[in-house]
Structure formats: C-alpha cells, structure tokens
Amino acid sequence: MDRISALRNVEEALADFEAGETDLAGLERRVRGTLRTYATDLDGDLRAYRAVGDAPADGTVVLAPSPGAARERIEELVTTDSAFEVELVGQ
C-alpha cells in the first residue's frame, strides 16, 4: 500500500465516522489496520521490524533498512535499557 492509498483509506474511515456509519472503536480498527498494512507492505529499502523482549521495548515497531538499524532506532525511542531481539514484521 502506498502513502496515497493509506491516506485515502483513513479519509474514508473518518468520513464514515463523521456520517455516523461507524463508531469510534470501528474507526480506530480501520485506521489501525490501514497503518499496519502500510507499514508492513512498503516498497523500497525499508521494512517493519518489531522488538521482542523486555518492556518497554517489547512490541515497538519501527521502519528500517536492516535489523541492525532497527535495533538502533528502537534503542533511541526507548528511554530505558531493555533486553530485546528484533524480528521482521509481516513475513
């Protein structure tokens, strides 16, 4: 999914919410699904990687060109030391 398609999907979800065709929980599910699809179906050099291990790193997902770069990005985002591994999302 490209960026324009993701934005269109989010816009459609917002329009449905504003028209009363869905509730907030439904809107959140649609937007979350769109964002997850966008992050895991990227074309190009970036891939989605997830930290698996100790909190607070566990579950953090970042886009990076390699597992090593993903680890660095997660370490920058997580303010405390955490033991974690990095896994590719959506494979």
VEXMAR-671893 format. One line per 8 residues: number of its first residue (from 0); their letters; for each residue x, y, z of N, C-alpha, C, O. Coordinates in steps of 0.001 Angstrom, whole numbers. Example, Ala and Ser with C-alpha at 12.3 -4.5 7.8 and 13.67 -1.06 7.14 Angstrom:
% VEXMAR-671893
0> as> 13190 -5690 7800 12300 -4500 7800 13200 -3300 7800 14236 -3319 8465; 12850 -2250 7080 13670 -1060 7140 12900 30 7870 13409 1138 8039
% end
This chain:
% VEXMAR-671893
0> mdrisalr> 848 -1171 0 0 0 0 894 1235 0 1817 1343 807; 620 2150 -895 1410 3378 -924 790 4426 5 -304 4237 536; 1498 5507 185 1073 6551 1118 -279 7155 723 -1126 7392 1584; -481 7399 -560 -1739 8000 -1019 -2912 7070 -724 -3958 7528 -265; -2755 5779 -980 -3824 4825 -676 -4123 4779 818 -5283 4712 1223; -3080 4814 1629 -3277 4813 3078 -4052 6052 3513 -4975 5962 4323; -3675 7201 2977 -4379 8437 3329 -5839 8399 2884 -6723 8866 3602; -6085 7850 1717 -7472 7736 1236 -8283 6834 2155 -9429 7142 2483
8> nveealad> -7684 5712 2573 -8388 4790 3468 -8706 5455 4807 -9797 5275 5347; -7768 6214 5335 -8010 6927 6593 -9099 7983 6387 -9982 8133 7232; -9043 8707 5283 -10062 9719 4986 -11448 9084 4890 -12415 9636 5414; -11556 7935 4229 -12845 7246 4119 -13344 6811 5490 -14536 6917 5775; -12454 6329 6334 -12836 5918 7685 -13333 7116 8485 -14329 7013 9200; -12644 8253 8370 -13076 9468 9063 -14441 9939 8558 -15289 10349 9351; -14652 9882 7245 -15931 10297 6670 -17063 9408 7184 -18143 9904 7506; -16825 8114 7260 -17843 7202 7790 -18144 7510 9249 -19299 7453 9671
16> feagetdl> -17120 7832 10016 -17307 8190 11421 -18137 9467 11544 -19075 9539 12338; -17776 10472 10745 -18498 11738 10785 -19947 11587 10335 -20817 12320 10806; -20219 10651 9434 -21580 10419 8938 -22383 9509 9865 -23562 9251 9623; -21747 9029 10917 -22450 8159 11853 -22565 6720 11390 -23355 5953 11938; -21779 6343 10378 -21835 4987 9846 -20954 4010 10614 -21033 2801 10398; -20119 4525 11505 -19279 3689 12360 -19062 4431 13675 -19227 5648 13751; -18695 3686 14698 -18397 4318 15979 -16889 4505 16117 -16127 4136 15223; -16464 5078 17240 -15047 5357 17442 -14211 4075 17420 -13121 4060 16849
24> aglerrvr> -14704 3018 18027 -13958 1750 18025 -13775 1228 16600 -12705 729 16249; -14819 1344 15785 -14719 916 14390 -13736 1765 13608 -12958 1255 12803; -13780 3074 13857 -12824 3984 13224 -11398 3615 13605 -10522 3543 12743; -11163 3381 14888 -9818 3018 15346 -9341 1715 14706 -8181 1618 14306; -10217 713 14602 -9838 -557 13961 -9437 -345 12506 -8428 -880 12045; -10234 437 11791 -9933 673 10371 -8629 1425 10191 -7813 1061 9344; -8427 2469 10979 -7197 3251 10859 -5999 2400 11268 -4975 2415 10585; -6108 1659 12366 -5015 788 12804 -4677 -247 11719 -3506 -500 11438
32> gtlrtyat> -5705 -832 11123 -5480 -1808 10057 -4789 -1185 8854 -3892 -1786 8263; -5210 15 8497 -4574 722 7389 -3108 992 7680 -2248 758 6831; -2824 1484 8882 -1437 1798 9238 -569 550 9289 583 581 8856; -1100 -539 9808 -325 -1790 9854 -34 -2310 8447 1072 -2764 8156; -1034 -2235 7591 -821 -2668 6205 210 -1785 5527 1103 -2283 4841; 93 -485 5712 1057 447 5119 2476 132 5598 3403 69 4791; 2645 -62 6890 3979 -280 7456 4591 -1602 7022 5810 -1698 6877; 3773 -2617 6814 4332 -3935 6502 4387 -4234 5008 5018 -5211 4605
40> dldgdlra> 3748 -3422 4183 3744 -3655 2732 4501 -2591 1961 4201 -2335 795; 5478 -1972 2601 6235 -914 1937 7072 -1449 787 7642 -2536 870; 7136 -681 -271 8081 -960 -1348 9360 -199 -1039 9330 828 -361; 10461 -695 -1527 11719 14 -1320 12594 -658 -282 12465 -1853 -20; 13490 128 309 14509 -406 1205 14054 -591 2647 14696 -1327 3397; 12975 49 3051 12550 -19 4444 11624 -1203 4691 10795 -1554 3851; 11785 -1805 5857 10933 -2899 6308 10517 -2614 7740 11182 -1867 8456; 9407 -3219 8149 8944 -3056 9527 9598 -4137 10399 9582 -5320 10059
48> yravgdap> 10167 -3707 11521 10781 -4607 12498 10144 -4364 13867 9830 -3231 14231; 9961 -5465 14621 9356 -5394 15952 10355 -5869 16995 11078 -6843 16788; 10382 -5162 18123 11189 -5588 19264 10413 -6646 20036 9218 -6496 20293; 11112 -7720 20403 10519 -8790 21195 11423 -9011 22399 12585 -9388 22249; 10891 -8777 23588 11701 -8952 24788 11119 -8194 25955 9908 -8194 26178; 11999 -7545 26700 11600 -6847 27915 10882 -5531 27606 11125 -4884 26587; 9983 -5161 28534 9336 -3852 28465 10379 -2791 28784 11311 -3086 29532; 10282 -1633 28285 9230 -1102 27421 9489 -1303 25931 8669 -880 25115
56> adgtvvla> 10578 -1920 25554 10882 -2100 24128 9927 -3092 23462 9596 -2936 22286; 9486 -4101 24197 8663 -5162 23624 7464 -4599 22873 6693 -3807 23414; 7319 -5018 21618 6196 -4590 20803 6434 -3332 19996 5613 -2985 19147; 7538 -2638 20240 7837 -1422 19477 8140 -1808 18034 8951 -2699 17783; 7494 -1143 17096 7694 -1410 15668 8264 -155 15017 7760 951 15215; 9325 -350 14235 9957 749 13507 10208 330 12066 10215 -859 11745; 10411 1307 11212 10821 1051 9836 12321 1268 9743 12850 2260 10246; 13002 331 9093 14452 431 8967 14911 -407 7775 14187 -1295 7325
64> pspgaare> 16111 -129 7264 16633 -891 6133 17233 -2244 6529 17452 -3096 5668; 17504 -2451 7841 18129 -3697 8284 17793 -3945 9753 17354 -3030 10451; 17996 -5174 10227 17756 -5443 11646 18638 -4590 12565 18175 -4129 13609; 19889 -4380 12190 20786 -3561 12999 20311 -2120 13105 20343 -1527 14183; 19876 -1563 11997 19348 -199 12011 18058 -135 12815 17805 852 13507; 17240 -1182 12729 16004 -1230 13520 16325 -1237 15004 15680 -535 15782; 17322 -2027 15404 17725 -2071 16810 18143 -686 17288 17757 -256 18375; 18927 4 16482 19377 1351 16847 18191 2309 17008 18152 3102 17949
72> rieelvtt> 17229 2231 16087 16068 3123 16165 15232 2828 17406 14745 3745 18067; 15071 1553 17716 14306 1179 18912 15024 1663 20159 14395 2197 21072; 16335 1481 20205 17103 1942 21369 16989 3454 21547 16989 3942 22677; 16892 4202 20447 16727 5658 20531 15336 6033 21061 15181 7032 21763; 14332 5223 20718 12962 5528 21129 12658 5111 22565 11862 5751 23252; 13291 4043 23006 13034 3504 24343 14046 4129 25291 15254 4025 25076; 13555 4772 26333 14431 5567 27194 15152 4756 28269 16066 5276 28909; 14771 3509 28482 15443 2686 29490 16082 1490 28815 15714 1129 27697
80> dsafevel> 17036 876 29490 17677 -320 28951 16693 -1480 28953 16045 -1755 29962; 16589 -2148 27831 15722 -3309 27683 16478 -4368 26909 17207 -4064 25965; 16298 -5608 27314 16845 -6712 26537 15785 -7112 25511 14655 -7435 25876; 16153 -7091 24222 15188 -7448 23193 15900 -7935 21934 17061 -7617 21678; 15163 -8708 21175 15580 -9135 19836 14719 -8371 18826 13695 -7788 19182; 15144 -8383 17581 14405 -7700 16522 13936 -8738 15520 14711 -9580 15067; 12645 -8666 15175 12102 -9593 14173 11397 -8808 13079 10836 -7738 13316; 11441 -9362 11885 10763 -8764 10732 9265 -8950 10894 8816 -10045 11233
88> vgq> 8493 -7918 10661 7038 -7980 10784 6444 -8338 9425 6906 -7849 8394; 5423 -9186 9423 4681 -9471 8211 5323 -10455 7258 4947 -10517 6088; 6280 -11223 7735 6926 -12208 6864 6557 -13607 7270 7008 -14569 6649
% end
